[in-house]
Amino acid sequence: MSLSRREFMKQVGIALASLVLTNCKGRGDRSRDQTITCYTVVPDLPTPDPNAAGQQTGILTNAVQSGDVDPEIARRAQAAIARERLRACWLGLEGIAQRAQDDPDGAEQEKLALEAEHRAALDALVPLAELRAAVADDVQVAFEAAAYHVWRANAPITCYEPVLIDYTPTSSQQLTAQAAVLAEMADDGAIEKDVVAQAQAAIERDIAFLSLSQEEIQTLYQEITEGSIDGSIPSFDEMALEVTPEAVEAAQFLVGLLLKE
C-alpha cells in the first residue's frame, strides 16, 4: 500500500529529526548560497529506529528526487546517518570483547558483520564527498585491526603467534585504547585538548603502520635489525615511521567521529 503524501513527508521529518546535523533547513533559492535556520523537532513524532539507517537514506533520496527537500540538506543528513553507523561499529567492539570470552566463534562472526557494516558506512560517505576513498581505506584498516585485537585478546585461545619482531599487536592495542578514551571523553562531555592531540598523534602512527603491505613491513623489520648496533630492538613508539597524509586524514576523521564532532 502506497503512503499518502502527508505520511511520506512525516517519515522524511522523522529521518531528519533523528540527526543533529539535520535540525536545520535551508531557506532561499537553491541555486544560491543558503541561509540555515534551526527548527524545533515536533515532540509527538515516534522515536526513529537506530537500525533503520538504510530506510532513512532511501526516504531522503526519494524526498530529494521529488523536490521536497533541499539536496544539500539531504546530503548532510545522509552523511550524519553514515557517521552514526560508523560510531556504532566502534562502540560495538565492547560487545565483541564480552561475547568472545564465552563464545569466540560467535564473536568472530559478529566481528565480521561489524567490519562489513563499517565498510558499507564508509562507502556511503565517499560519494557524499565526506571522505576520500584512500582515507576511507585507511579508516577501514584501522577498524579491522582494532576489531581483530579485541576479539583475539578476549577469546580463550592462544595469544598472538610470537615472531622475532611484530609490532602489529602493539599498534592494534594502542589504537583500540585510544579509540576507547576518545569515546569515553565524548560521552562524559570532558574534552581535554592535550589528550585529544596525543590520541590523534598515536592513531596516526598506528594507522600508518597498519596500512603497510607485507612487503613494506618485512623491509621495515629488516632495516630495524640491520640498523641495530647493540642488537636491541626499538619499541613501537621509538620506531621511525613515515606517517602518510592519508593516515593523518584518517586519524583526524576517527577523532572527530569518536568525539561526535
C-alpha positions in Angstrom: 0.0 0.0 0.0 1.4 3.4 -1.0 1.9 6.1 1.5 -0.1 9.3 1.3 2.0 12.5 0.7 1.4 13.6 4.3 2.6 10.2 5.7 5.6 10.3 3.3 6.7 13.7 4.4 6.1 12.7 8.1 8.7 9.9 7.6 11.1 12.4 6.0 10.6 14.6 9.1 11.4 11.6 11.3 14.5 10.8 9.4 15.7 14.4 9.6 14.7 15.0 13.2 16.7 12.0 14.4 20.0 13.6 13.4 21.9 16.5 15.0 23.2 17.8 11.7 19.7 17.9 10.2 18.0 20.0 12.8 18.3 22.9 10.3 16.6 23.7 7.0 17.6 25.7 4.0 15.8 28.9 3.1 16.0 30.7 -0.2 16.9 29.9 -3.8 18.6 26.5 -4.1 20.9 27.9 -6.8 22.4 30.4 -4.4 24.1 30.3 -1.0 21.7 29.0 1.6 20.8 30.7 4.9 20.5 27.9 7.5 17.9 28.3 10.3 17.2 25.8 13.0 13.7 24.4 13.7 12.1 22.7 16.7 11.5 19.0 16.3 7.9 18.1 16.7 7.7 16.2 20.1 4.9 13.7 19.2 6.9 12.1 16.4 7.8 8.4 17.2 11.4 7.7 18.0 13.3 6.6 14.9 14.7 3.1 14.8 18.6 3.4 15.0 18.9 0.3 12.9 16.8 1.8 10.0 19.6 3.8 8.5 19.2 2.3 5.1 15.4 3.0 5.2 16.0 6.6 6.3 18.6 7.1 3.5 16.0 5.8 1.0 13.4 8.2 2.3 15.8 11.1 2.0 16.7 10.1 -1.6 13.1 9.9 -2.6 12.4 13.2 -1.0 15.2 14.9 -2.9 14.0 13.4 -6.2 10.5 14.7 -5.5 11.9 18.2 -4.8 10.6 18.3 -1.2 14.0 18.5 0.5 17.0 20.6 -0.5 19.8 18.3 -1.9 22.4 19.8 0.4 20.3 19.2 3.5 19.6 15.7 2.4 23.4 15.1 1.7 24.2 16.3 5.2 21.5 14.0 6.7 22.8 11.0 4.8 26.4 11.8 5.9 25.2 12.0 9.5 23.4 8.7 9.2 26.6 7.1 7.9 28.7 8.6 10.7 26.3 7.2 13.3 26.6 3.8 11.7 30.4 4.1 11.9 30.4 5.2 15.5 28.1 2.4 16.4 30.6 -0.1 15.0 33.4 1.3 17.1 31.2 1.2 20.2 30.1 -2.3 19.3 33.7 -3.6 19.9 32.9 -3.8 23.6 30.2 -6.3 22.9 32.6 -8.4 20.9 35.0 -8.4 23.8 32.3 -9.7 26.2 31.0 -12.3 23.9 34.4 -13.6 22.9 35.1 -14.8 26.4 32.2 -17.4 26.2 31.6 -17.8 22.5 34.7 -17.0 20.4 33.2 -18.4 17.2 30.0 -16.4 17.6 32.0 -13.3 18.5 34.2 -13.8 15.4 31.0 -13.8 13.2 29.8 -10.7 15.0 33.2 -9.1 14.3 32.9 -9.9 10.6 29.4 -8.4 10.5 30.7 -5.2 12.1 33.5 -5.0 9.7 31.1 -5.3 6.7 28.8 -2.7 8.3 31.8 -0.4 8.9 32.9 -0.7 5.2 29.4 -0.1 3.9 29.1 3.1 6.0 32.4 4.3 4.7 31.4 3.6 1.2 28.3 5.7 1.8 30.4 8.7 2.8 32.8 8.7 -0.2 30.2 9.7 -2.8 28.9 12.3 -0.4 32.3 14.0 -0.6 32.8 13.5 3.2 35.8 11.3 2.8 38.4 10.4 0.1 38.4 6.8 -1.0 42.1 6.4 0.0 41.4 7.8 3.5 38.3 5.5 3.8 40.6 2.5 3.1 42.9 3.6 6.0 40.0 4.0 8.3 38.7 0.5 7.4 42.2 -0.9 8.0 42.2 0.7 11.5 38.8 -0.7 12.4 39.6 -4.2 11.2 42.8 -4.2 13.2 41.1 -2.9 16.3 38.3 -5.5 15.9 40.7 -8.3 15.5 42.7 -7.3 18.5 39.6 -7.0 20.7 38.4 -10.5 19.6 41.8 -12.1 19.9 42.6 -10.6 23.2 39.4 -11.8 24.8 38.9 -15.2 23.2 40.1 -18.1 25.4 42.7 -19.2 22.8 46.4 -18.9 22.2 47.6 -15.4 22.1 49.2 -13.7 19.1 51.6 -16.0 17.4 55.1 -14.9 18.5 57.6 -13.8 15.9 61.0 -12.2 16.1 59.6 -8.7 15.6 55.9 -8.0 15.4 54.5 -4.5 16.1 51.0 -5.4 14.9 49.6 -6.4 18.2 51.1 -3.3 19.8 49.7 -0.9 17.2 46.3 -2.5 17.3 46.2 -2.4 21.1 47.2 1.2 21.2 44.7 2.2 18.6 41.9 0.4 20.4 42.8 2.0 23.7 42.9 5.5 22.1 39.6 5.0 20.5 38.1 3.9 23.8 39.5 7.0 25.6 38.0 9.3 22.9 34.6 7.7 23.0 34.6 7.9 26.8 35.5 11.6 26.7 32.7 12.3 24.3 30.2 10.5 26.5 31.4 12.3 29.6 31.5 15.7 27.9 35.0 16.4 29.1 37.1 17.2 26.0 40.8 17.7 27.0 42.7 19.2 24.1 46.1 17.8 25.1 44.6 14.3 25.4 42.9 14.6 22.1 46.1 15.8 20.4 48.1 12.9 21.9 45.4 10.4 20.9 45.4 11.7 17.3 49.2 11.5 17.0 49.2 8.0 18.3 46.4 6.9 16.0 48.2 8.5 13.0 51.2 6.2 13.7 49.0 3.2 14.3 47.2 3.7 11.0 50.5 4.4 9.2 51.9 1.0 10.3 48.7 -1.0 9.9 48.3 0.3 6.3 51.8 -1.1 5.3 51.8 -4.0 2.9 53.5 -7.3 4.0 56.5 -6.4 1.7 56.8 -3.0 3.3 56.6 -4.5 6.8 59.3 -7.0 6.0 61.6 -4.3 4.6 61.0 -2.2 7.7 61.8 -5.1 10.0 65.0 -5.8 8.0 66.1 -2.2 8.3 65.5 -2.3 12.1 67.5 -5.5 12.5 70.4 -4.4 10.3 70.5 -0.9 11.8 70.7 -2.1 15.4 74.3 -1.7 16.7 73.9 -3.5 20.0 71.2 -5.9 18.9 68.4 -4.2 20.7 65.0 -3.7 19.1 63.2 -0.4 19.4 59.8 -0.2 20.8 56.9 0.6 18.6 56.9 4.2 19.8 60.6 4.6 19.2 60.4 3.2 15.6 61.0 5.6 12.8 57.8 5.5 10.8 56.6 7.7 7.9 53.1 9.0 8.5 51.3 9.5 5.2 48.8 12.3 4.5 46.1 9.7 4.3 46.9 8.4 7.7 46.7 11.9 9.1 43.3 12.5 7.5 42.1 9.1 8.7 43.2 9.8 12.2 41.5 13.2 12.1 38.3 11.6 10.8 38.3 9.0 13.6 39.0 11.5 16.3 36.0 13.7 15.1 33.8 10.6 14.7 34.5 9.3 18.2 34.2 12.8 19.8 30.9 13.3 17.9 32.2 16.4 16.3 
